[in-house]
Amino acid sequence: MAQEQVEPREELGSFSHSEYIEQIESVVESIDLAIFALNRRGNVIVWNAAMERHFGGREEALGKHVLTVFPAFKTEQQGVNWENVLLRNVIQEGRSIEVRRYSVRTRVSDQHPFDIKAFPLTSRSGESNGAVVLLHDVKEQIELEEQQLLNARTTSLSNLGASLAHEIRNPLNSMSLNVQLLRERLGKEREENQEELLKNVDVLLGEMGRLNLIIKDFLEFSRPSSMRNELVNPNEIIDSMLELLKEDARRKDVEIIVDFGALPEVLLDRNQITQVFYNIALNAIQAAEEGGHLEIVSRRRGDWVVVEFADSGPGIPEGDLSRIFDLFYTTKEKGTGLGLAIAGKLVENHHGHIGVDSRVGEGATFSVFLPVKIMSK
């Protein structure tokens, strides 16, 4: 008996050619990765939503030559000329090319890094008909890597600094003690050049004091911070900190203006945040011209308590803004370059951050953001 032949069943969900193309387009649009495609002549034929977010609307790109859309591709970067790569290596030769950390101009940035991969767009017969290009935004990844590198360097430097500071401090204390004894003896003896010698000794004592201050600040930065948190209103910390600044403000004739907002109690280490506020405020007083002012404003902004320190100083050049929290960076002749670095570290201990806004000639504003919600280290 002959076996009955069974006709193959049509697959469920099968598409017509136009439906298939529509689904492919939908997939490309849904991918959160910037994708564009070129035909064999180098004209843009696909431009997805992610490309629009980074580089502008597709009506400005579709049908245009890739070098019109990306003029920077004509310029060699990292040894790569994308004009040659796309038109010759990928489209003509059918090769896949990948370049990491390539900077491209976007809608919001002149230099935005992407990892770029380009693949030949081939027909069923294997003929190259164009190219598909994927751009992976790696800006946040690079920033994270840089922060991790900075943290590693800071930790290494902190450990080295702690050892170095301890080694220096003992002989420095001995030198200071002996110079003080010498000064006392000189004060009792009658010599013609006594006054000149006393001035020299005073200079030595002053420099030793400055070295001690540097070591103290460095130890403060490098030692692990053990936190003693308590619920406290930041306005109370500002109020007590102002007492410490009175003499510095008086000597510089700087007026301190305070505007307290209604703040909740926040889980803080009182001593650490006092030091943060003091370091920033003292820095502002020292930056201000004589007869200038420092305005301190506290406010709640959503889940943050924000304390702003706005001075009437000369402002910070744009090129220096990214360096002001670096170890040892200072523009002051006798500064240690550790005050703001310590402040930044202590605020990070509280899961907060410090913002800076400044223009040359218009002063600077430091904003300390502290989270209202209770968080544990």
Buried (B, 14 or more C-beta within 10 A) or exposed (E): EEEEEEEEEEEEEEEEEEEEEEEEEEEBEEEEBBBBBBBBEBBBBBBBBBBBBBBBEBEBBBEEEBBEBBEBBEEEBEEBEBBEBBBEBBBEEBBEBEBEEBBBBBEEEEEBBBBBBBBBBBEEEEEBBBBBBBBEBBBEEEEEEEEEEEEEEBEEBBEEBBEBBEEBBEEBEEBBEEBBEBBEEBEEEEEEEEEEBBEEBEEBBEEBEEBBEBBBBBBBBBEEBEBEBEEBBBBBBBEEBBEBBEEBBEEBEBEBEEEBBEBEEBBBBBEBBBBBBBBBBBBBBBBBBEEBBBBBBBBBEEEBBBBBBBBBBBBBEEEBEEEBBBBEBBEEEEBBBBBBBBBBBBBEBBBBBBEBBBEEEBBBBBBBBBBBEEEEE
